[in-house]
Amino acid sequence: MSHPGTLVLILAAAVLAPLLVHATGRRVRVPLVIFEIALGIVMGPDVLGWARPDDVVDTLADLGLSMLIFLAGYEIDFAAVRGDTLRRSLWSWPIALVAGIALALLVSRGDVFGAFVIGTALTSTTLGTVLPMLRDSGELRGRFGTVISAFGAVGEFGPVIAVALLLSGRRPAESAALLAAFGAITAAAVFWALRPRPPWFARLTERTLHTSGQFAVRFVMLLLACMLGLAEVFGLDVLLGAFAAGVLTRLVLLRAAPASSGEVLGKVEAMGFGFLVPLFYVVTGIEFDLDALLHDPGALLLVPGFLLLFLLVHGGPVYLLAPRDLDRRDRAALALFTSTCLPLVVAITTIGVDQELIATDQAASLVGAAMVSVLVFPLVAARVRGTGRTAPATDGAEESEESEESEESEAW
């Protein structure tokens, strides 16, 4: 099919997906991304054969992935994830990565690079699915929401770093040196972002917010393009640049135009979630190897296997290293929430298939398991917590967190 026809079908699927969410919402809460990928599968070559992506559609899908990771970076509030909670989350992810790679060696039959792809995918988290649920229940800014933000942030940032180090096609030492150089430039950019912005920045942002000028939105897009280009120059994966751009954008907007930052982000989100991100997910469905999954009993059996590994590899260390003031129910819910994954699994498996590090049936099994995790784990976590009430922290725990944050603030 010609490119215009394919693009029309993809956008039609993007419009149909939220309608399906609304229609099924009274009986069961199905995440929007599930419908987007499912509609792509239906119109793809393995079912109806209506749509086959071309170069233009693939380029737009790549932009959608970059926008998705950019927004994930923006979501992370580093001011809320300090102290003992942050240290625990930083320890949990490397443990999960080692366990994931070790178990993935069995699945990949000793293929080291294939094990890196699978093991890294097993450690990812999707804050974009989890945080809205906590926000709707009013728990996002409570103790449990803060812990979720800490462990989820590391679960998003860690895999992006691992992809840059392990899947760049270079030797690990060379990749580490380039990553360090990229990190140094990014740190300098963070220092620049934390400096007070001149008054004209906020005035121009507010003045053009509802005009064709859209200064702040254009500035955000420039920042994203610069970080993507910087990652490309260093030979790192563009996901790292997109993530860094999201972090920088949050710092700049909150410092330079705090009154307008929410509305500016709303416009960027409209661009991302209204066009680019759903296009990425629908194209992911179109390129999903359903035939390999359904006609290979081994690949089909891997779906529940990978689902269990998501919970064991990532959820296990999170449960063990969760802050001590959380009771067993909250720790179990934390493990389930942080084991929920999909966007980064799609991104990592896409890179793995493109570099011929994993087979398409393995990628299909991983993505299929990730889709089930989005459907099942948050619902089970909500039931485990019962009424959704967070166990109150003890006074000592609260004072410890506050004292640690004050010490770190003084250090800065």
C-alpha positions as CSV (number, residue, x, y, z in Angstrom):
1,M,0.0,0.0,0.0
2,S,1.2,3.5,-0.7
3,H,2.6,5.7,2.0
4,P,-0.4,8.1,2.3
5,G,-2.8,5.1,2.7
6,T,-0.7,3.6,5.4
7,L,-0.4,6.8,7.3
8,V,-4.1,7.3,7.1
9,L,-4.7,3.8,8.5
10,I,-2.2,4.4,11.3
11,L,-3.8,7.7,12.3
12,A,-7.2,6.1,12.2
13,A,-6.0,3.4,14.6
14,A,-4.7,6.1,16.8
15,V,-8.1,7.8,16.9
16,L,-9.9,4.5,17.4
17,A,-7.8,3.4,20.4
18,P,-9.1,5.9,22.9
19,L,-12.6,5.2,21.8
20,L,-12.1,1.5,22.6
21,V,-10.6,2.5,26.0
22,H,-13.7,4.5,26.7
23,A,-16.1,1.8,25.5
24,T,-14.4,-0.9,27.7
25,G,-13.6,1.3,30.7
26,R,-16.7,0.4,32.7
27,R,-15.9,-3.3,32.7
28,V,-12.1,-3.5,32.6
29,R,-9.4,-0.9,32.5
30,V,-7.2,-1.6,29.4
31,P,-4.2,0.7,28.9
32,L,-4.4,2.8,25.8
33,V,-1.1,1.4,24.5
34,I,-2.5,-2.1,24.4
35,F,-5.2,-1.1,21.9
36,E,-2.7,0.9,19.8
37,I,-0.4,-2.1,19.4
38,A,-3.3,-4.5,18.9
39,L,-4.8,-2.4,16.2
40,G,-1.4,-2.3,14.5
41,I,-1.2,-6.1,14.6
42,V,-4.7,-6.4,13.1
43,M,-3.9,-4.1,10.2
44,G,-0.4,-5.5,9.8
45,P,0.9,-8.1,7.3
46,D,0.2,-11.1,9.7
47,V,-3.6,-10.4,9.9
48,L,-5.3,-8.1,7.4
49,G,-2.2,-7.0,5.5
50,W,-3.5,-3.5,5.0
51,A,-0.4,-1.6,6.2
52,R,3.3,-1.9,5.6
53,P,5.5,0.9,6.9
54,D,7.9,2.7,4.5
55,D,10.8,5.0,5.2
56,V,8.7,8.0,6.0
57,V,6.5,6.1,8.5
58,D,9.5,4.5,10.1
59,T,11.2,7.9,10.5
60,L,8.0,9.3,12.2
61,A,7.9,6.2,14.4
62,D,11.5,6.8,15.5
63,L,10.6,10.4,16.4
64,G,7.7,9.0,18.4
65,L,10.0,6.8,20.4
66,S,12.3,9.7,21.0
67,M,9.4,11.8,22.2
68,L,8.2,9.0,24.5
69,I,11.6,8.7,26.2
70,F,11.8,12.5,26.3
71,L,8.5,12.6,28.2
72,A,9.7,9.8,30.5
73,G,12.8,11.9,31.4
74,Y,10.6,14.9,32.1
75,E,8.4,12.9,34.5
76,I,11.2,12.2,36.9
77,D,11.3,14.6,39.8
78,F,14.8,14.1,41.2
79,A,14.0,16.5,44.1
80,A,11.6,13.8,45.4
81,V,13.9,10.8,45.2
82,R,16.8,11.6,47.5
83,G,18.3,10.0,50.6
84,D,18.0,6.4,51.7
85,T,15.2,5.7,49.2
86,L,17.3,6.7,46.2
87,R,20.3,4.6,47.5
88,R,18.1,1.6,47.8
89,S,16.7,2.0,44.3
90,L,20.2,2.5,42.9
91,W,21.3,-0.8,44.5
92,S,18.2,-2.7,43.3
93,W,18.7,-2.1,39.6
94,P,22.3,-3.4,39.1
95,I,21.3,-6.5,41.1
96,A,18.3,-7.0,38.7
97,L,20.5,-6.5,35.7
98,V,23.0,-9.1,36.7
99,A,20.2,-11.6,37.5
100,G,18.5,-10.7,34.2
101,I,21.6,-11.2,32.1
102,A,22.4,-14.5,33.9
103,L,18.9,-15.9,33.3
104,A,18.8,-14.5,29.7
105,L,21.9,-16.5,28.9
106,L,19.8,-19.6,29.2
107,V,17.1,-18.2,26.9
108,S,19.6,-17.0,24.3
109,R,21.6,-20.3,24.5
110,G,24.8,-18.7,25.6
111,D,24.7,-15.7,23.1
112,V,26.2,-12.9,25.2
113,F,24.9,-10.0,23.2
114,G,21.4,-11.5,23.0
115,A,21.5,-12.0,26.7
116,F,22.4,-8.3,27.2
117,V,19.3,-7.3,25.2
118,I,16.9,-9.7,27.0
119,G,18.4,-9.0,30.4
120,T,18.2,-5.3,30.0
121,A,14.6,-5.5,28.8
122,L,13.8,-7.5,31.9
123,T,14.9,-4.7,34.2
124,S,12.8,-1.8,32.7
125,T,9.9,0.0,34.3
126,T,7.2,2.2,32.7
127,L,6.4,5.2,34.9
128,G,4.0,6.5,32.2
129,T,1.6,3.7,33.1
130,V,2.0,3.5,36.8
131,L,2.1,7.2,37.8
132,P,-1.3,8.1,36.3
133,M,-2.9,5.4,38.4
134,L,-1.3,6.8,41.6
135,R,-2.2,10.3,40.6
136,D,-5.9,9.4,40.1
137,S,-6.0,7.7,43.6
138,G,-4.3,10.8,45.2
139,E,-1.3,8.8,46.3
140,L,1.3,10.2,43.9
141,R,2.6,12.8,46.4
142,G,2.4,10.5,49.4
143,R,5.1,8.2,50.8
144,F,4.3,5.3,48.5
145,G,4.2,7.6,45.5
146,T,7.6,8.9,46.3
147,V,9.1,5.4,46.6
148,I,7.5,4.4,43.3
149,S,9.0,7.5,41.7
150,A,12.5,6.6,43.0
151,F,12.5,3.0,42.0
152,G,10.7,3.7,38.7
153,A,13.1,6.5,37.8
154,V,16.0,4.1,38.2
155,G,14.1,1.4,36.2
156,E,13.8,3.8,33.3
157,F,17.2,5.5,33.5
158,G,19.2,2.3,34.1
159,P,18.2,0.5,30.9
160,V,18.8,3.6,28.8
161,I,22.4,3.8,30.1
162,A,22.8,0.0,29.6
163,V,21.6,0.3,26.0
164,A,24.2,3.1,25.4
165,L,27.0,1.0,26.9
166,L,26.2,-2.5,25.7
167,L,24.4,-2.1,22.5
168,S,26.4,0.7,20.8
169,G,28.4,-1.7,18.7
170,R,31.7,-0.6,20.4
171,R,33.9,-2.2,23.0
172,P,32.5,-1.5,26.6
173,A,35.6,0.6,27.6
174,E,35.2,2.8,24.5
175,S,31.5,3.1,25.1
176,A,32.1,4.0,28.7
177,A,34.5,6.8,27.8
178,L,32.1,8.3,25.3
179,L,29.3,8.0,27.8
180,A,31.4,9.8,30.4
181,A,32.1,12.6,27.9
182,F,28.4,12.8,27.1
183,G,27.6,12.8,30.8
184,A,30.1,15.6,31.4
185,I,28.5,17.8,28.8
186,T,25.0,16.9,30.1
187,A,26.1,17.8,33.6
188,A,27.4,21.2,32.3
189,A,24.0,21.6,30.7
190,V,22.2,20.8,34.0
191,F,24.4,23.5,35.7
192,W,23.4,25.9,33.0
193,A,19.7,24.9,33.4
194,L,19.8,25.5,37.2
195,R,21.1,29.1,36.8
196,P,18.5,31.9,36.9
197,R,17.1,32.6,33.5
198,P,16.8,36.3,32.4
199,P,13.4,37.9,32.9
200,W,12.7,38.2,29.2
201,F,12.6,34.4,28.9
202,A,9.5,34.1,31.1
203,R,7.9,37.2,29.6
204,L,8.4,35.9,26.0
205,T,7.1,32.5,27.0
206,E,3.9,33.9,28.4
207,R,3.5,36.4,25.5
208,T,3.8,33.7,22.8
209,L,2.0,31.0,24.7
210,H,-1.3,31.5,22.7
211,T,0.2,32.9,19.5
212,S,1.8,31.5,16.4
213,G,5.2,32.3,18.0
214,Q,5.2,29.4,20.6
215,F,8.6,30.4,21.8
216,A,8.8,27.9,24.7
217,V,7.6,25.0,22.6
218,R,10.1,25.8,19.9
219,F,12.8,26.1,22.6
220,V,11.9,22.6,24.0
221,M,12.1,21.1,20.5
222,L,15.5,22.7,19.9
223,L,16.8,21.3,23.2
224,L,15.5,17.8,22.2
225,A,17.1,18.1,18.8
226,C,20.4,19.2,20.3
227,M,20.6,16.3,22.8
228,L,19.6,13.8,20.1
229,G,22.3,15.2,17.9
230,L,24.9,15.2,20.7
231,A,24.1,11.5,21.4
232,E,24.5,10.8,17.7
233,V,27.9,12.6,17.5
234,F,29.2,10.5,20.4
235,G,27.9,7.3,18.7
236,L,25.4,6.7,21.6
237,D,21.8,5.6,21.2
238,V,19.5,8.5,20.7
239,L,17.3,7.3,23.6
240,L,20.0,8.6,25.9
241,G,19.8,12.0,24.3
242,A,16.0,12.1,24.5
243,F,16.0,11.1,28.1
244,A,18.6,13.8,29.0
245,A,16.6,16.4,27.0
246,G,13.5,15.5,29.1
247,V,15.4,16.0,32.4
248,L,16.9,19.3,31.1
249,T,13.6,20.6,29.9
250,R,12.0,20.1,33.3
251,L,14.8,22.0,35.0
252,V,14.7,24.9,32.5
253,L,10.9,25.3,32.5
254,L,10.5,25.1,36.3
255,R,13.3,27.6,36.8
256,A,12.7,30.0,34.0
257,A,8.9,30.0,33.6
258,P,7.3,28.2,36.6
259,A,3.9,29.8,36.0
260,S,3.7,28.6,32.4
261,S,5.7,25.3,32.6
262,G,2.5,23.2,33.0
263,E,0.9,24.7,29.9
264,V,4.1,24.4,27.8
265,L,4.4,20.8,28.8
266,G,0.8,20.3,27.9
267,K,1.5,21.5,24.4
268,V,4.5,19.2,24.0
269,E,2.5,16.3,25.3
270,A,-0.2,17.1,22.8
271,M,2.3,16.9,20.1
272,G,3.8,13.7,21.5
273,F,0.7,11.7,22.7
274,G,-1.5,13.2,20.0
275,F,0.6,12.2,17.0
276,L,4.1,10.8,17.4
277,V,3.8,8.4,20.3
278,P,0.7,6.6,19.1
279,L,2.2,6.4,15.7
280,F,5.2,4.6,17.2
281,Y,3.0,2.1,19.0
282,V,0.8,1.4,16.0
283,V,3.9,0.8,13.8
284,T,5.2,-1.5,16.6
285,G,2.1,-3.5,16.2
286,I,2.3,-3.6,12.4
287,E,5.9,-4.9,12.7
288,F,5.0,-7.3,15.5
289,D,5.9,-10.9,14.3
290,L,2.6,-12.5,15.3
291,D,3.1,-15.4,12.9
292,A,6.4,-16.4,14.7
293,L,4.7,-16.2,18.0
294,L,1.6,-18.2,17.1
295,H,3.3,-20.9,15.0
296,D,6.3,-21.5,17.3
297,P,5.2,-23.3,20.5
298,G,8.5,-22.4,22.1
299,A,8.0,-18.6,21.5
300,L,4.4,-18.8,22.8
301,L,5.6,-20.5,26.0
302,L,8.2,-17.8,26.5
303,V,5.4,-15.2,27.0
304,P,4.4,-16.5,30.5
305,G,8.0,-17.3,31.1
306,F,9.2,-13.8,30.4
307,L,6.2,-12.4,32.5
308,L,7.4,-14.4,35.5
309,L,11.0,-13.2,34.9
310,F,9.8,-9.6,34.8
311,L,8.5,-10.1,38.3
312,L,11.4,-12.1,39.7
313,V,14.3,-10.3,38.1
314,H,13.1,-6.7,38.7
315,G,10.4,-7.1,41.4
316,G,12.5,-9.4,43.6
317,P,15.3,-7.0,44.3
318,V,12.8,-4.1,44.7
319,Y,10.8,-6.1,47.3
320,L,14.0,-7.0,49.2
321,L,15.5,-3.4,49.1
322,A,12.2,-1.5,49.6
323,P,12.4,1.1,52.5
324,R,11.8,-0.5,55.8
325,D,8.8,1.7,56.7
326,L,6.7,0.0,54.0
327,D,4.7,-3.0,55.2
328,R,4.6,-6.3,53.3
329,R,1.6,-5.3,51.2
330,D,3.1,-2.1,50.1
331,R,6.4,-3.8,49.3
332,A,4.6,-6.4,47.2
333,A,2.7,-3.7,45.4
334,L,5.9,-1.8,44.8
335,A,7.5,-4.9,43.3
336,L,4.4,-5.4,41.0
337,F,4.3,-1.7,39.9
338,T,8.0,-1.5,39.1
339,S,7.8,-4.8,37.1
340,T,5.2,-3.2,34.8
341,C,7.0,-2.5,31.5
342,L,6.4,-2.0,27.8
343,P,7.8,1.2,26.1
344,L,11.4,0.4,26.9
345,V,10.9,-3.3,26.2
346,V,9.6,-2.3,22.7
347,A,12.6,0.1,22.3
348,I,15.2,-2.4,23.4
349,T,13.9,-5.3,21.4
350,T,13.6,-3.0,18.3
351,I,17.3,-2.2,18.7
352,G,18.1,-5.9,19.3
353,V,16.3,-7.0,16.2
354,D,17.8,-4.2,14.0
355,Q,21.3,-5.2,15.1
356,E,20.4,-8.9,14.6
357,L,21.2,-9.6,18.3
358,I,17.9,-11.4,19.0
359,A,15.4,-13.2,16.7
360,T,12.0,-11.7,15.9
361,D,10.2,-14.5,17.8
362,Q,12.2,-13.7,21.0
363,A,11.3,-10.0,20.5
364,A,7.6,-10.9,20.0
365,S,7.6,-13.0,23.2
366,L,9.2,-10.2,25.2
367,V,6.8,-7.6,23.9
368,G,3.8,-9.9,24.4
369,A,4.8,-10.5,28.0
370,A,5.3,-6.8,28.5
371,M,1.8,-6.1,27.2
372,V,0.4,-8.7,29.7
373,S,2.4,-7.0,32.5
374,V,0.7,-3.7,31.7
375,L,-2.7,-5.4,31.9
376,V,-2.1,-7.5,35.0
377,F,0.5,-6.2,37.4
378,P,-1.0,-2.8,38.2
379,L,-4.5,-4.4,38.8
380,V,-2.9,-7.0,41.1
381,A,-0.9,-4.4,42.9
382,A,-4.0,-2.3,43.6
383,R,-5.8,-5.4,45.0
384,V,-2.7,-6.3,47.1
385,R,-2.8,-2.9,48.7
386,G,-6.6,-3.3,49.4
387,T,-8.0,0.2,49.9
388,G,-4.9,1.8,48.4
389,R,-3.9,3.2,51.8
390,T,-0.2,3.7,52.2
391,A,1.3,2.5,55.4
392,P,2.3,5.6,57.4
393,A,6.0,6.2,57.9
394,T,7.3,6.3,61.4
395,D,8.5,9.6,62.8
396,G,12.0,8.3,62.8
397,A,11.9,7.4,59.2
398,E,10.4,10.7,58.2
399,E,13.0,12.6,60.2
400,S,15.8,10.4,58.7
401,E,14.6,11.2,55.2
402,E,14.3,15.0,56.0
403,S,17.8,15.1,57.6
404,E,19.4,13.3,54.6
405,E,17.7,15.7,52.2
406,S,18.8,18.7,54.2
407,E,22.4,17.4,54.3
408,E,22.4,16.9,50.5
409,S,20.9,20.4,50.0
410,E,23.7,21.9,52.1
411,A,26.3,20.0,50.1
412,W,24.9,21.5,46.9
